[in-house]
Amino acid sequence: MTWQPQSLPADHPPVRSGRIGVLVVNLGTPDAPDPASVKRYLGEFLSDRRVVEIPALLWQPILRGIILNTRPKKSAEAYGQVWTEEGSPLAAITKAQAAGLQDRLGAGVIVRYAMRYGRPSIGDELQALMDAGCDRILLAPLYPQYSGATTATVVDKAADKLRTMRWQPALRTLPPYHDDPAYIDALAADLSAQLDRLDFAPEVMLLSFHGMPQRTLELGDPYHCHCRKTARLLEAALDRRDLRIVTTFQSRFGRAKWLEPATDVVIEEEARAGTKRLVVAAPGFSADCLETLEELAIRGREQFLEAGGAQFAALSCLNAGDAGMAMLETIVRRELAGWL
């Protein structure tokens, strides 16, 4: 006897299910380049126990009493230098990446995007996917190198939402892709094209990754090792024997010891040592943001020239370009295997 599907009772609530969703996630951004918006954003970001691993009883008075009363104005000025008509560069690029991925994956998948801190939130976007009938969702943090302060916080926030849901979707998480051939090949192709378009031949290229406190490495976080492996593989793939490549870490904050060497220190040291032509790439960032557009492209340039350098360039991230989107499609399709 063959089972036959039964129609729903007349009083049954409407049900939407059977769809596949992808939620791409990046770090976050304030809603506007003004002190109030930046204060809200920093308050959420710096209150995450994975981001600042200081006991809350010690940290919160410092955060609320000092940092959130001094840093927002300075950070708002920095955001103002990179803000666009579409808003935050990070948000605009992540939105474009989601749209590009939607085009590549087709109608069989629904792709949305979220920010870990700020809007659109992970919880709201997971709910939107469920409301659209997605009971299988790939959570895709766009962090090539894993860290407890990045990838893990995305999973934490998704779990917070799942705890509130009666009907939970099946959830997969995109693994770190720091050594994935698709990622390394995309970086090599994209950076090579940018290097070839420069109007000068750089002597040195810095591969600048976002910094983390040294303590995270000592506690077992794989981030430092992932960054170093990305740099080794990328240097081999670039095969630029006329270019000296140095791995550095940027965005230090506070008095704790951070991963070294520091990008700003190396920029100045290179200029003072006689390097005249320098280029910086940020392979750990999937999209250009404050750290690449202001910290590297603006402040890095100023620092290099003031210290005696002559020519400087900050290369773009993969963003929503062809190489980066082809890479995202490859790794996302792989993780959707068995669902698609």
C-alpha angles and dihedrals in degrees: 000000000000119000113240122204112245124222118246119260114263092248095049113120115246114270128201117190145130097074128121121229135193121199114193113199134194133179103270147244141222117265092242138005094257130109095250094053092043090049091055091048095047091045091059096039098047093044091063106110090214092055097047110027096193118118108268093235089062100034105043096061089051092046097045098034102042118005099046090047096051112024103053094070093051093043091048089056089052092049089049090062093059103030115121138198086264091053125240112019091223093053093044093049094045089051089051091049090053091049092048091049090049090055092050097045095044133207094319090078133046113217123197134163136223142180123233090218120029127002144013088033126216093237094052093047094048088052091049090054092049090048088053090056100263108146092162115057133178111211105209116190106192094222111119092194118052121236133163087231093057120019094028093053090056090054090046091054093047089051090052088058094044090056089063097048124094091195108041123194122234102260132205125182124216107240122229110279101197094131100028110132090225090057096044092047092049092050093047093049095045097044092044090055091049092048091051090053095055118109091224137045109244120221096200134027121197118208099208119196126184110268129242130190113274087237091070090063092048090051092055105265108152095211097103092049091047091052093048092049092049089051093049094048093044093050090052092047093049091051093192103159092177091058125076109214122205127185115221141167126229142192101051115186131187130357101296120110111264133197111288155264094043116223096225092049093049093048091056094041092052093051093047090048091058105266106147103177120047135166129192128205127184106207094168092066117079092197136024113261143152092300094055103032100041107018096043108021098040109022094031091054093048092049094048095048094045090052093054105276121136110199128028136172134179111207122221124252120246089267113159095326123131096261094049095045093048088052093049091049091051097051095040093050089050092055091046091057111134091023099064 
